[in-house]
């Protein structure tokens, strides 16, 4: 679920649309009229999930282009952690993320329709969200350690002031 929301955000920001290649990255697609070209897994040890996803998305686009595919369907994301010792005797946690994708060769009309849908799928601006939804999102960011406690407190106060 978390992966789909990140992928949706990347699509809405236009980050999944290729700059020079004709490869579209989506998280779901009606593949009935498409030909499966390949399935691959990208692995990343990037510490931030967004960087790992961006790296693997670009890798999948390049690999799909090399294999004559015009559409990448991102399917599964898995995450595992392992610990390794440091020279000073402490331990470091290494997070490894894997992103599975299938590459398709689809008719141009289908790719254009999916591309148009992805471009119009803009995220809802924070100002247009309900206060409850904004507070819930803020709490999720804090729980995932994406923001500090001080940032959480300041933003929560700002949201509550807007009542």
C-alpha positions in Angstrom: 0.0 0.0 0.0 2.8 2.4 0.9 4.6 1.6 -2.4 1.5 2.3 -4.4 1.1 5.7 -2.8 4.7 6.6 -3.5 4.4 5.4 -7.0 1.2 7.4 -7.4 3.0 10.5 -6.1 5.8 9.9 -8.6 3.4 9.5 -11.5 1.5 12.6 -10.4 4.7 14.6 -10.2 5.6 13.4 -13.7 8.7 11.6 -12.4 7.7 8.3 -13.9 7.3 9.6 -17.4 10.5 9.2 -19.5 12.4 12.2 -20.7 13.9 10.8 -23.9 12.6 7.2 -24.1 9.0 6.2 -24.9 8.7 4.1 -21.8 5.8 4.6 -19.4 5.9 3.5 -15.8 2.6 2.6 -14.1 1.5 0.6 -11.1 -1.4 -1.0 -12.9 -2.5 -1.5 -16.4 -5.0 -3.6 -18.4 -2.5 -5.9 -20.1 -5.0 -7.8 -22.2 -3.8 -6.2 -25.4 -0.2 -6.1 -24.5 2.7 -8.6 -25.0 4.8 -9.5 -22.0 8.4 -8.9 -22.8 10.2 -9.7 -19.5 10.0 -9.5 -15.8 12.9 -8.1 -13.7 13.8 -7.2 -10.2 15.8 -4.2 -9.2 17.6 -4.2 -5.8 18.7 -1.1 -3.9 20.5 -0.4 -0.7 19.7 3.3 -0.7 18.8 4.5 2.8 15.7 6.5 1.8 12.8 4.7 0.3 12.1 7.5 -2.2 15.7 7.4 -3.5 15.6 3.6 -3.8 12.3 3.8 -5.7 13.6 6.5 -8.0 16.8 4.5 -8.7 14.9 1.3 -9.5 12.2 3.1 -11.5 15.0 4.6 -13.8 16.7 1.2 -13.9 13.5 -0.5 -15.0 12.8 2.2 -17.7 16.3 1.7 -19.1 16.1 -2.1 -19.1 12.6 -2.0 -20.6 13.8 0.3 -23.4 16.8 -2.1 -24.1 14.3 -5.0 -24.4 12.0 -3.1 -26.8 9.2 -2.6 -24.2 7.2 0.6 -24.0 5.4 0.1 -20.7 6.7 -0.9 -17.2 4.2 -2.2 -14.6 5.7 -1.9 -11.1 4.3 -4.8 -9.1 5.9 -5.8 -5.8 8.2 -4.0 -3.4 9.9 -5.9 -0.7 12.1 -4.7 2.1 14.5 -6.5 4.3 17.0 -5.5 7.0 20.2 -7.0 8.1 22.9 -5.9 10.5 26.6 -5.8 10.0 29.4 -4.9 12.4 31.3 -1.7 12.1 35.0 -1.4 12.8 34.3 0.3 16.2 32.3 -2.6 17.5 28.9 -1.1 16.9 26.3 -2.5 14.5 24.9 -0.9 11.3 21.5 -1.8 9.9 21.4 -2.2 6.1 18.0 -1.9 4.5 17.6 -3.7 1.1 14.7 -3.0 -1.1 13.6 -5.0 -4.2 11.2 -3.7 -6.8 9.7 -6.2 -9.2 8.3 -5.0 -12.6 7.0 -6.5 -15.7 7.8 -5.1 -19.1 5.1 -5.0 -21.8 4.9 -4.0 -25.5 1.5 -2.3 -25.7 -0.3 -0.6 -28.6 0.4 3.1 -28.8 -3.2 4.1 -28.2 -3.2 2.2 -24.9 0.2 3.8 -23.8 -1.1 7.2 -24.7 -4.3 6.7 -22.7 -2.3 5.5 -19.7 0.1 8.4 -20.0 -2.8 10.9 -20.2 -4.4 9.3 -17.1 -1.1 9.4 -15.2 -0.6 13.1 -16.1 -4.1 14.1 -14.9 -3.8 12.1 -11.7 -2.5 15.0 -9.6 -2.3 14.7 -5.8 -4.8 16.8 -3.8 -3.1 20.0 -2.5 -2.7 20.1 1.3 -4.9 23.2 1.4 -7.8 21.3 -0.1 -7.6 18.4 2.3 -9.7 18.2 5.5 -8.0 19.1 8.8 -8.5 15.5 9.9 -6.8 14.1 6.8 -3.9 16.6 7.2 -3.4 15.7 10.8 -3.5 11.9 10.0 -0.9 12.4 7.2 1.3 14.5 9.5 1.1 11.7 12.2 2.1 9.1 9.6 5.1 11.1 8.6 6.2 11.4 12.2 5.7 7.6 12.8 7.8 6.8 9.7 10.5 9.2 11.1 10.3 11.3 8.0 9.9 14.5 10.1 11.2 15.3 13.5 9.1 15.7 16.7 9.7 19.5 16.5 8.5 19.7 12.9 5.5 17.6 13.8 4.6 19.8 16.7 5.1 23.1 14.7 3.0 21.8 11.7 0.3 20.4 14.0 -0.1 23.8 15.7 -0.2 25.5 12.3 -2.9 23.2 11.1 -5.0 23.6 14.2 -4.6 27.4 14.0 -6.4 27.3 10.6 -9.6 26.1 12.3 
